[in-house]
Amino acid sequence: MARNDAILGHRQQMSDPAIVVRDLTVSLSGRAILSGVSFEVPRGTTLAIMGLSGVGKSTTLRCLVGLQRPDSGQVLVDDRDILALSRKDLDELRKRVGMVFQMPALFDSLTIGENVAFGLREHARLPEEEIQRIVAEKLAIVDLEGMGHLFPNQLSGGMQKRASLARTIATDPDVILYDEPTTGLDPILSRVINELILDLQKRMHATSVVVTHDIAGAMLVAHRIAMLHRGQIVWIGPSEEFQTTDNEFVAQFREGRVQGPIRV
């Protein structure tokens, strides 16, 4: 069944899953980053990818939007093979995918409102009145109502993160990718951001992938969790089982033990 989107036009309802990754292999400078990674993300659910730094989590996200070309494997987003798309078709698909980076990556020379409106002006043919309505709506969702006139350097780090979220969701993406969204934040602000991620998933029914070290955050926002180690998925399952599984990699990571199969 098809539906219409006010920003991006006609969209086709696809069957589950929304994201399929098959045997993904990536090497950089002769070093294996990912080795045969496979997983699926059912539509409207959130997958958290956890693991130590440098195990390939961010590389996996980049492959999902075509920013990193794998050596082999397949990436399907909405039943479309990323690697087989033309540059034009890939650009069109990216309009349906929002990405939240580790750093807010806001344009310093633009106000917060202009930052949120940037994607709308680039990709949507909307009257200015409608753009301003959407900007106000998204800022309100992330608790920045009435702050659109401020510049990024006038906001705290946590507020900049929220502004970045507002910019990401301005075009109502089908898929949202989060790369360490709580990096550098204290536990309270981390909880605020994670609750926003959870709220956005419920509001937008978006399919999400969250790369994080934050176990509490992953337990809060994710339906399923994948544990990545040395470029391979060593465990994947429902988030509630992450706390009880006796998988030796998960248990060591979960308990913060030095002893175990994970070597630092």
C-alpha positions in Angstrom: 0.0 0.0 0.0 1.3 3.4 -0.9 1.2 6.6 1.2 2.0 10.2 0.5 4.6 12.2 2.3 4.3 16.0 2.5 8.0 16.5 2.1 9.3 13.7 -0.1 6.2 12.8 -2.0 5.0 9.4 -2.9 6.4 6.5 -0.8 5.8 2.8 -1.1 5.1 0.7 1.9 7.7 -2.1 1.9 7.5 -5.5 3.6 9.7 -6.2 6.6 12.6 -6.0 7.2 13.6 -2.4 6.5 17.3 -3.1 6.6 19.1 -6.2 5.5 22.9 -6.7 5.8 24.4 -9.8 4.3 28.0 -11.0 4.7 29.4 -7.5 4.8 33.2 -7.4 4.6 35.3 -4.2 4.7 39.0 -3.8 4.9 41.1 -0.6 5.1 44.8 -0.4 4.4 44.9 -4.2 4.4 43.3 -4.5 7.8 39.9 -6.3 8.2 37.3 -4.0 9.7 34.2 -6.1 9.1 34.3 -9.8 8.4 31.0 -11.3 7.2 28.6 -9.2 9.2 24.9 -10.1 8.7 21.8 -8.8 10.4 18.3 -7.5 9.8 16.3 -4.7 11.3 12.5 -5.1 11.1 10.6 -2.0 10.1 9.7 0.4 12.9 12.2 -1.2 15.4 15.5 -0.2 16.8 18.8 -2.2 16.8 21.6 -1.1 19.0 25.1 -2.1 18.0 27.6 -2.4 20.9 31.3 -3.2 21.3 34.6 -1.7 22.0 36.0 1.3 20.1 37.5 0.3 16.7 35.5 -2.9 16.2 33.6 -1.6 13.1 30.4 -0.1 14.5 30.7 3.2 12.8 31.9 1.6 9.6 28.7 -0.5 9.6 26.6 2.7 9.7 28.6 4.3 6.9 27.9 1.2 4.8 24.2 1.6 5.4 24.1 5.0 3.6 26.7 4.2 1.0 29.4 6.4 2.6 31.7 3.3 2.8 31.8 0.8 0.0 32.4 -2.7 1.3 34.8 -5.2 -0.3 31.9 -7.7 -0.5 28.4 -8.3 0.8 25.0 -6.7 0.4 23.2 -3.9 2.0 19.4 -3.5 1.4 17.5 -0.5 2.6 13.8 -0.6 1.8 14.4 -3.5 -0.5 16.9 -1.5 -2.5 20.5 -2.7 -2.9 22.7 0.2 -1.9 25.6 -1.0 -3.9 23.6 -1.4 -7.1 22.1 2.1 -7.1 23.2 4.9 -9.4 24.5 8.1 -7.8 21.1 9.8 -8.4 19.1 6.9 -6.9 21.4 6.7 -3.9 21.0 10.5 -3.3 17.2 10.0 -3.5 17.3 7.1 -1.0 19.5 9.1 1.4 16.7 11.7 1.6 14.7 9.0 3.5 17.7 8.2 5.9 18.6 10.6 8.7 22.0 10.3 10.5 23.0 11.7 13.9 26.7 12.0 14.3 28.9 11.8 17.4 29.3 15.6 17.3 26.3 17.8 16.6 27.8 18.9 13.2 25.7 22.1 13.1 26.5 24.9 10.7 28.0 27.6 13.0 27.0 30.4 10.6 23.3 29.5 10.7 20.8 29.8 13.5 19.4 26.7 15.0 16.2 27.3 13.1 18.1 27.6 9.8 20.1 24.5 10.6 16.8 22.5 11.1 15.4 24.0 7.9 18.5 23.2 5.8 17.4 19.8 4.6 13.9 21.0 3.9 15.2 23.8 1.7 17.6 21.5 -0.1 15.2 18.6 -0.8 11.6 19.8 -0.4 9.6 22.2 -2.5 7.6 23.7 0.3 6.5 27.3 0.9 8.4 29.2 3.5 5.4 29.3 5.9 5.3 25.5 5.9 9.1 25.2 6.5 8.8 27.5 9.5 5.9 25.4 10.8 7.9 22.2 10.5 11.0 23.8 12.2 8.9 25.0 15.1 7.3 21.6 15.5 10.6 19.7 15.5 12.3 22.1 17.9 9.3 21.7 20.2 9.7 17.9 20.1 13.3 18.2 21.3 12.4 20.8 24.0 14.0 23.7 22.2 10.8 25.6 21.5 11.4 29.3 20.9 15.2 28.9 20.5 15.4 28.9 16.7 16.9 32.4 16.6 20.0 31.3 18.6 23.3 30.2 17.1 25.0 26.9 18.0 27.7 28.6 20.1 24.9 30.0 22.3 23.7 26.5 23.3 25.1 24.0 25.7 26.5 20.7 24.4 23.3 18.9 25.3 21.2 21.5 23.6 23.3 21.2 20.5 22.7 17.5 20.4 19.0 18.1 20.6 19.2 20.6 17.8 21.0 18.0 15.7 18.2 15.6 16.4 15.7 18.2 15.3 17.5 18.7 12.0 17.7 15.0 11.4 14.0 14.4 11.8 12.9 17.6 9.9 12.3 15.6 6.8 10.6 12.7 8.6 13.1 10.0 7.6 12.1 6.4 7.4 15.4 5.3 8.8 17.5 7.1 11.5 21.1 6.1 12.2 22.7 7.3 15.4 26.5 7.2 15.8 27.4 7.4 19.5 24.6 10.0 20.2 25.6 10.3 23.9 29.3 10.7 23.5 30.8 13.3 25.8 27.5 13.8 27.8 27.1 13.3 31.5 24.7 10.5 32.7 21.8 12.8 33.1 22.1 14.4 29.7 22.7 10.9 28.2 19.4 9.8 29.7 17.7 12.9 28.2 19.0 12.1 24.7 18.1 8.4 25.0 14.6 9.2 26.0 14.4 11.6 23.0 15.5 8.7 20.8 12.9 6.5 22.3 10.2 9.2 21.9 11.1 9.8 18.3 10.9 6.1 17.5 7.4 6.0 19.0 6.3 9.2 17.3 7.7 8.5 13.8 7.7 4.7 13.8 11.1 5.0 12.1 13.6 2.1 11.8 16.7 3.0 13.8 20.2 1.7 14.3 22.1 3.1 17.3 25.8 2.6 17.7 26.7 3.1 21.4 28.8 2.1 24.3 26.0 3.0 26.7 24.5 -0.2 28.0 21.7 1.6 29.9 20.9 3.6 26.9 20.8 0.6 24.6 18.5 -1.2 27.0 16.2 1.8 27.0 15.9 2.5 23.3 16.6 -0.8 21.5 14.3 -3.7 20.7 17.4 -5.8 19.8 21.1 -5.6 20.5 24.0 -6.8 18.4 27.5 -7.3 20.0 30.3 -6.6 17.5 33.9 -7.8 18.2 36.8 -7.6 15.8 34.5 -7.1 12.9 32.1 -9.9 13.6 28.8 -10.1 15.3 29.3 -12.5 18.3 25.8 -12.1 19.7 22.5 -10.7 18.6 19.1 -10.9 20.4 16.3 -9.1 22.2 17.5 -6.3 24.4 16.0 -8.0 27.6 18.2 -11.0 26.9 21.4 -8.9 26.8 21.3 -8.7 30.6 20.9 -12.4 31.1 22.7 -14.2 28.3 25.8 -16.2 29.3 27.5 -15.4 26.0 31.1 -14.8 27.1 31.6 -11.7 25.0 28.4 -10.1 26.2 29.0 -11.1 29.8 32.5 -9.5 29.9 31.3 -6.3 28.2 28.3 -6.1 30.4 30.2 -6.5 33.6 33.2 -4.5 32.6 35.6 -7.3 33.3 39.3 -7.4 32.1 39.3 -11.2 32.0 37.6 -12.8 29.1 37.7 -13.3 25.3 37.7 -9.5 24.7 41.3 -8.3 24.6 42.0 -4.6 24.9 
